[in-house]
């Protein structure tokens, strides 16, 4: 599951999930934003935040916790960053295209 969170209002802007997962209902946005941590292990799930924010948004990837199995957190940080990039491009539009003479067009 991916959650895009507004850091200013501490609200979830969008949720992308594969099916319905009750495992992640306990996700506490305010708790996670109150710390500088980018990785949390809860009793039933793991949450990884994008290392940076964009336009005041941060992406969280959540996945079910497996017994005695540690995931590669850095890979999930990269994936969260990529998800945030794509979300921002979709929401705010891409970069202005360049003409061959160097003048921007919209």
C-alpha angles and dihedrals in degrees: 000000000000124000125190111207131195105227094202098052094027090226132132110253097186140357124207114189141162102231126324115313119187087183091080100045090098091062104133110202096188092050093052095044092050090071135052092231118123097193131052132176113203126180095270106015147027123230124201122186127207108260092233135031128229123208089347093306129119128190124223123197113202126190136170116270116246122208114259092351124117117196123216099264095193091061090053091048089055091048091049090051091050091048090051091049092052092045091053093046090050094046102038102025132247128289118288111271119246122233116219091252091058096253114129120236128191 
